Amino acid sequence: MDAKTKGIVATIAAVVLCGCPGLFMCFFGAISTFVSFVPGADIDVGGSSDPAAATAMGIGALCLSIIFIAVPVVVGFFMLRKKPEVVVSDEPLPPAS
């Protein structure tokens, strides 16, 4: 397997293992944060009906989802970028003056 194929496989694995859960967590966090501001909403966060708990959970999920979504971007960038080629020269260096 060449380097580009390994990069594609690593990027797809990162998207499946981190990107998709990150997007789902982002949607969950956004909905949880939105629901905490709805008056009369039936909120149950770990047995608490406090809207502040729903807001904190939603904002925490949003922050964590940003990290999960960034992982496939970083993996794809580093695995699929074109690396600079090393210049190998057999020519002798000129004498220093």
GIRAQUI-V919977 format. One record per backbone hydrogen bond with DSSP energy under -0.5 kcal/mol. CO is the residue of the C=O (numbers start at 0). NH is the residue of the N-H. If there is no record, write none. Layout:
co:nh
CO:NH
CO:NH
This chain:
co:nh
1:5
2:6
3:7
4:8
5:9
6:10
7:11
8:12
9:13
10:14
11:15
12:16
13:17
13:18
14:19
17:21
18:22
19:23
20:24
21:25
22:26
23:27
24:28
25:29
26:30
27:31
28:32
29:33
30:34
31:35
32:36
33:36
34:37
36:38
37:40
40:42
43:45
44:47
47:44
49:52
49:53
50:54
51:55
52:56
53:57
54:58
55:59
56:60
57:61
58:62
59:63
60:64
61:65
62:66
63:67
64:68
65:69
66:70
67:71
68:72
69:73
70:74
71:75
72:76
73:77
74:78
75:79
76:80
80:82
85:87
86:88
